[in-house]
Amino acid sequence: FSNWYLRQLTSELADDLDELRSASDFHAGESLAVLVHALRQGERVFERRERERIGGGG
């Protein structure tokens, strides 16, 4: 589920993510880790049964 969720999210937000990555204050290692962590927080919206139905668990 996690991989599916991140693929869907990054596909939908591609333009916004590109804008963030091209910002002068975006630092590849540190900023990327914070961004990925923030994006993953959205997974918590889905209940376990929904995650299993959509992507097989996780």
C-alpha positions in Angstrom: 0.0 0.0 0.0 2.8 2.4 0.9 4.4 2.2 -2.5 1.0 2.6 -4.3 0.1 5.5 -2.1 3.3 7.4 -2.7 3.2 6.8 -6.5 -0.4 8.1 -6.6 0.4 11.1 -4.5 3.6 12.1 -6.3 1.8 11.7 -9.6 -1.0 14.0 -8.5 1.3 16.5 -7.0 4.1 16.4 -9.6 4.1 20.0 -10.5 4.0 21.2 -6.8 6.8 18.8 -5.9 9.0 20.0 -8.8 8.5 23.5 -7.6 9.5 22.6 -4.1 12.6 20.7 -5.3 13.7 23.7 -7.4 13.4 26.2 -4.5 16.7 27.7 -3.4 16.2 26.6 0.2 15.6 22.9 -0.7 18.5 20.8 0.4 18.6 17.4 -1.3 19.2 15.1 1.7 17.6 16.9 4.6 14.6 18.5 2.8 13.9 15.4 0.8 13.7 13.3 4.0 11.3 15.8 5.6 9.2 15.9 2.4 8.9 12.1 2.2 8.0 11.8 5.9 5.3 14.5 5.5 3.8 12.7 2.4 3.7 9.4 4.2 1.6 10.9 7.0 -1.3 10.8 4.7 -1.4 7.0 4.8 -2.8 7.2 8.3 -6.1 8.5 6.9 -6.8 5.0 5.6 -8.0 2.3 7.9 -6.3 -1.1 7.9 -9.1 -2.7 5.9 -8.9 0.0 3.2 -5.1 -0.4 2.9 -5.5 -4.2 2.6 -8.2 -3.8 -0.1 -6.3 -1.2 -2.1 -2.7 -2.4 -1.8 -2.4 -5.7 0.1 -1.6 -4.4 3.6 0.9 -2.2 5.3 
